[in-house]
């Protein structure tokens, strides 16, 4: 006989602190976004205008990203905790950090977001939220295991970042499953409360959205084939980037000093930004909306260039020591893959193409089929494509199942207990 899980009263009591975690996650993410946005405006608009320079000049992108690399390298060198875990080497749910490491984590993240680095906020911001959450639970709810507190904090932040609790539910399903009926949902109860309040809180605080203005989808039998083709191309592109990730990480570390290898990464990202333009820079959220809104203005060659440059930028940014996540830029890259598929396959729905393109790239980067399907649905915003996406994920999974992961296997870079 399997043991009974927590009763309704216990689950209800767990909801209150989880809701607080979700709201705090939304406030933390919004604060970091605002600081990064202010610094972004200063570097990319106010400063060049004050100096009488063209802020869209290609050399300015090279200068700012190189400077960003040097500043992040300085943080990794001198800040207590050296910027926290190397986000190239840890999963989203990583061990909590010592409190003294958090200012360095926040500084490295904000500098990267403002400087145009092709990484999202997810890794570092979850580190910060997780450390505070674990400390709070230890202080006021010591009976709650550390792993449960980590899961609640990650769920709250995922809900805030992606605007829906569904992302957290899908991302955590594999980790929290149990061996009795209802076990999974018992374990998901508090994380989903945190994710829901995080999502609602972020929207109420003025956070943005990922969904573009795409037309309604009308199913056709041929879509089973075309969607699978686009998904496989997206997955293959993501696998190529993943295969280069660990070798690139090792090459950068040959320089030994963070000031050297992160500055070099910034220089290379600046050159890529000069080549691809602003659409290929930054974390990818606002750029995704811009790409979708201007989708009719991009040629096939331009879309191929955007995909290639963004994937190279993701590899360089993650491997050279910048702190950030790879899911946000993967979502953007998937949109470009989808638009490319729509341009190359006559009559293919742009909504479906974008959905499966995102699914394919995110599948290769995250190695989570449910999360990849969610990513495609999030961007496409059209429930009618779901059956086709669920079919297209199968051949895409065949591409990624034995391919390298976009994660460097190695020890954490700092002490792991706060």
C-alpha positions in Angstrom: 0.0 0.0 0.0 1.4 3.4 -0.9 1.5 6.1 1.7 -1.1 8.8 1.7 0.0 12.2 0.5 -0.6 15.6 2.3 -4.2 16.3 3.0 -6.2 19.3 1.7 -5.4 21.4 4.8 -1.6 20.9 4.4 -1.8 21.8 0.7 -3.8 24.9 1.5 -1.3 26.0 4.1 1.5 25.5 1.6 -0.2 27.8 -0.8 0.2 30.9 1.3 4.1 31.0 1.4 4.2 29.8 -2.2 2.0 32.7 -3.3 4.3 35.1 -1.5 7.3 33.5 -3.4 5.5 34.0 -6.7 4.7 37.6 -6.1 8.3 38.3 -4.8 9.6 36.5 -8.0 7.5 38.8 -10.2 8.8 41.9 -8.3 12.4 40.8 -8.5 12.2 40.1 -12.2 10.5 43.4 -12.9 13.1 45.3 -10.9 15.9 43.6 -12.8 14.2 44.3 -16.1 13.8 48.0 -15.1 17.4 48.5 -14.1 18.7 46.7 -17.2 16.3 48.8 -19.4 17.6 52.0 -17.9 21.2 51.0 -18.5 20.3 49.8 -22.0 18.9 53.2 -22.7 21.9 54.9 -21.4 24.4 52.9 -23.4 22.5 52.5 -26.7 20.7 55.8 -26.9 21.5 58.6 -24.4 25.3 58.2 -24.4 25.8 58.2 -28.2 23.3 61.0 -28.6 25.1 63.1 -26.0 28.4 62.5 -27.8 26.9 63.4 -31.2 27.4 59.8 -32.5 25.1 57.5 -34.4 23.8 54.9 -32.0 23.1 52.5 -34.8 26.7 52.6 -36.1 28.1 49.0 -36.3 31.3 50.0 -34.5 29.2 51.2 -31.6 27.8 47.7 -31.1 31.3 46.3 -31.1 32.4 48.9 -28.6 29.5 48.4 -26.2 29.6 44.6 -26.3 33.3 44.5 -25.8 33.0 46.9 -22.8 30.1 44.7 -21.5 32.4 41.7 -21.7 35.2 43.5 -19.8 32.7 44.7 -17.1 31.2 41.2 -16.6 34.7 39.7 -16.6 35.7 42.2 -13.8 32.6 41.1 -11.8 33.6 37.4 -12.2 37.1 38.2 -11.1 36.5 40.5 -8.2 33.0 40.1 -6.9 32.4 37.9 -3.9 31.2 34.5 -5.2 32.5 35.4 -8.7 29.1 35.8 -10.3 27.6 32.6 -8.9 27.4 29.4 -10.8 28.7 29.3 -14.3 25.3 29.1 -16.1 26.9 27.1 -18.9 27.4 24.2 -16.3 24.2 24.1 -14.3 20.5 23.3 -14.9 17.9 25.9 -14.2 17.3 24.5 -10.7 20.8 24.8 -9.1 22.0 24.7 -5.5 21.4 27.9 -3.5 24.3 30.4 -3.3 25.8 32.2 -0.4 24.2 35.6 0.1 27.5 37.4 -0.5 27.4 36.0 -4.1 24.1 37.6 -5.1 25.2 41.1 -5.8 27.8 39.7 -8.3 25.1 37.5 -9.9 22.8 40.4 -10.3 25.5 42.7 -11.6 26.6 40.2 -14.2 23.0 39.5 -15.3 22.1 43.2 -15.6 25.2 44.1 -17.5 24.6 41.3 -20.0 21.0 42.1 -20.5 21.7 45.8 -21.0 24.8 45.2 -23.2 23.0 43.2 -25.8 24.3 39.7 -24.9 22.3 36.9 -26.5 21.2 35.3 -23.2 18.0 35.5 -21.2 17.6 36.2 -17.5 16.4 32.8 -16.4 19.5 31.1 -14.9 20.8 34.0 -12.8 17.5 35.3 -11.7 16.4 31.9 -10.5 19.7 31.6 -8.6 18.8 34.8 -6.7 15.2 33.9 -6.1 16.2 30.4 -5.0 18.7 31.6 -2.4 16.3 34.0 -0.8 13.5 31.4 -0.9 15.6 28.7 0.7 16.8 31.0 3.5 13.2 32.1 4.1 11.9 28.6 4.3 14.7 27.5 6.6 13.9 30.4 8.9 10.1 30.2 9.0 9.2 26.7 7.6 12.2 24.5 8.4 10.1 21.3 7.9 10.0 22.0 4.1 12.9 20.3 2.4 15.4 22.4 0.5 14.6 20.8 -2.8 10.9 21.7 -2.4 11.8 25.3 -1.7 14.1 25.4 -4.7 11.3 24.0 -6.9 8.8 26.6 -5.6 11.2 29.4 -6.3 12.0 28.1 -9.8 8.3 27.7 -10.6 7.5 31.2 -9.4 10.2 32.7 -11.6 9.3 30.6 -14.6 5.7 31.8 -14.3 6.8 35.4 -14.1 9.2 35.1 -17.0 6.9 33.3 -19.4 3.6 34.8 -18.3 1.8 31.5 -17.4 2.0 28.8 -14.8 1.8 26.2 -17.5 5.5 26.6 -18.3 6.4 25.7 -14.7 4.0 22.7 -14.6 5.5 21.2 -17.8 9.1 22.0 -16.9 8.8 20.3 -13.4 6.6 17.3 -14.4 9.6 15.0 -15.1 11.3 16.0 -11.8 8.3 15.7 -9.5 6.5 12.6 -10.7 5.6 9.9 -8.1 4.5 6.3 -7.9 0.9 6.8 -6.7 -2.2 8.5 -8.1 -2.2 12.2 -7.4 1.4 12.2 -6.2 2.6 14.5 -9.1 -0.2 17.1 -8.4 0.4 17.0 -4.7 4.0 17.9 -5.4 3.1 20.5 -8.0 0.5 22.2 -5.8 2.7 24.8 -4.1 5.0 25.3 -7.2 1.9 26.0 -9.3 0.6 28.5 -6.7 4.0 30.3 -6.9 4.0 30.1 -10.8 0.4 31.5 -11.0 1.0 34.4 -8.7 4.4 35.1 -10.4 2.7 35.2 -13.8 -0.2 37.4 -12.6 2.1 39.6 -10.6 4.5 40.2 -13.5 1.6 41.2 -15.8 0.2 43.6 -13.2 3.6 45.1 -12.7 3.8 46.0 -16.4 5.7 43.0 -17.8 5.6 42.2 -21.5 4.4 39.3 -23.5 5.9 36.9 -26.1 2.8 36.5 -28.3 2.8 38.1 -31.7 0.0 39.0 -34.1 -0.3 35.8 -36.1 -3.3 34.7 -38.3 -5.7 32.0 -37.4 -4.7 28.5 -38.5 -6.8 26.2 -40.7 -5.6 22.5 -40.6 -4.6 20.6 -43.7 -3.3 17.0 -44.1 0.0 18.3 -45.8 0.8 20.1 -42.6 1.7 16.9 -40.9 4.7 16.6 -43.4 5.6 20.3 -43.6 5.4 20.9 -39.9 7.7 17.9 -39.3 10.2 19.2 -41.8 10.4 22.6 -40.1 10.6 21.1 -36.7 13.4 18.8 -37.7 15.3 21.7 -39.3 14.9 23.7 -36.0 16.0 20.7 -33.9 19.0 20.1 -36.2 20.0 23.8 -36.0 19.8 23.7 -32.2 21.8 20.4 -32.0 24.6 22.0 -34.1 24.8 24.8 -31.6 24.7 22.4 -28.7 27.5 20.3 -30.2 29.7 23.4 -30.4 28.9 24.5 -26.8 31.3 22.5 -24.7 34.3 22.8 -27.1 33.7 26.5 -27.2 33.6 26.7 -23.4 36.9 24.8 -23.2 38.5 27.1 -25.8 37.5 30.3 -23.9 38.8 28.8 -20.6 42.2 28.4 -22.1 42.7 32.1 -21.5 42.4 31.2 -17.8 41.4 34.7 -16.6 37.7 35.8 -16.6 38.6 39.3 -17.6 40.3 37.9 -20.7 37.8 35.3 -21.8 34.6 37.3 -21.2 36.1 40.4 -22.9 36.9 38.3 -25.9 33.4 36.9 -25.8 32.0 40.5 -25.8 34.2 41.5 -28.7 33.0 38.5 -30.8 29.4 39.2 -29.9 29.9 42.8 -30.9 31.2 41.7 -34.3 28.2 39.4 -34.7 25.9 42.2 -33.7 27.5 44.5 -36.2 26.9 41.8 -38.8 23.4 40.9 -37.9 22.1 44.1 -36.5 20.1 44.8 -33.3 17.5 42.1 -34.2 20.2 39.4 -33.5 21.2 40.9 -30.2 19.8 41.0 -26.6 17.8 38.3 -24.9 15.2 38.0 -27.6 11.9 38.9 -26.1 11.3 42.3 -27.7 13.2 41.1 -30.7 10.7 38.2 -31.2 7.8 40.6 -31.4 9.8 42.9 -33.8 10.6 39.9 -36.0 7.0 38.7 -36.1 5.7 42.2 -36.8 8.1 42.7 -39.6 8.0 39.2 -41.0 7.1 40.2 -44.5 10.2 42.4 -44.9 12.8 39.6 -44.4 14.2 37.7 -47.3 15.1 34.0 -47.2 18.8 35.0 -47.1 18.2 37.4 -44.2 16.4 34.8 -42.2 19.1 32.3 -42.8 21.6 34.9 -41.5 19.5 35.7 -38.5 19.3 32.0 -37.5 23.0 31.4 -38.0 24.2 34.6 -36.2 21.8 34.1 -33.3 22.9 30.5 -32.7 26.6 31.4 -32.9 25.9 34.3 -30.5 24.1 32.0 -28.0 27.1 29.6 -28.0 29.6 32.4 -27.6 27.6 34.2 -24.9 27.1 31.1 -22.8 30.6 29.6 -23.4 32.6 32.8 -22.7 31.3 33.3 -19.2 28.4 35.7 -19.5 25.6 34.8 -17.0 22.2 34.0 -18.4 19.9 31.4 -19.8 19.5 30.0 -23.3 15.8 29.5 -23.5 14.9 33.1 -24.3 17.2 33.4 -27.3 16.2 29.9 -28.4 12.6 31.0 -28.6 13.6 33.9 -30.8 15.8 31.6 -33.0 12.8 29.2 -33.4 10.7 32.1 -34.7 13.3 32.9 -37.3 13.4 29.2 -38.3 9.6 29.1 -38.6 9.5 32.2 -40.8 12.2 30.7 -42.9 10.1 27.5 -43.3 7.0 29.6 -44.2 9.1 31.4 -46.8 10.4 28.2 -48.4 7.3 26.1 -48.3 4.5 27.5 -50.5 1.2 27.7 -48.7 2.4 26.7 -45.2 0.7 28.6 -42.5 3.0 31.1 -40.9 1.4 30.4 -37.5 2.1 26.7 -37.7 5.6 27.3 -39.1 6.5 29.6 -36.2 5.0 27.2 -33.6 7.0 24.1 -34.9 10.1 26.1 -35.5 10.2 27.3 -31.9 9.4 23.8 -30.7 12.3 22.3 -32.7 14.9 24.7 -31.5 13.7 24.7 -27.8 13.7 20.9 -27.9 17.3 20.8 -28.8 18.3 23.4 -26.2 16.1 22.3 -23.3 15.8 18.5 -24.0 12.3 18.7 -22.7 9.5 17.8 -25.1 6.7 19.2 -23.0 8.5 22.5 -22.5 9.3 22.6 -26.3 5.6 22.1 -27.2 4.7 24.8 -24.7 7.2 27.2 -26.3 5.7 26.7 -29.7 2.2 27.3 -28.4 3.3 30.3 -26.4 4.7 32.2 -29.4 2.1 31.0 -31.9 -0.8 31.8 -29.6 -3.1 29.4 -31.6 -4.6 26.3 -29.9 -5.5 24.8 -33.3 -1.9 24.0 -34.1 -1.5 21.8 -31.0 -2.3 18.4 -32.6 0.2 19.1 -35.4 2.9 20.3 -33.0 2.4 17.1 -31.0 3.0 15.0 -34.1 6.0 17.1 -35.3 7.8 16.8 -32.0 8.3 13.1 -32.6 10.7 13.2 -35.6 12.3 16.2 -34.0 13.0 14.1 -30.9 14.7 11.5 -33.1 17.2 14.2 -34.1 18.0 15.3 -30.5 17.7 12.2 -28.4 21.4 11.1 -28.7 22.9 14.5 -29.6 25.1 16.6 -27.3 23.4 18.7 -24.6 23.8 22.5 -24.5 25.3 22.1 -21.0 28.9 21.8 -19.9 29.3 19.0 -17.4 31.5 20.4 -14.6 31.6 21.4 -11.0 29.7 24.4 -9.6 32.0 27.5 -9.4 31.1 28.6 -5.9 30.2 27.3 -2.5 26.7 25.9 -2.8 25.1 26.6 0.6 24.0 30.1 1.8 
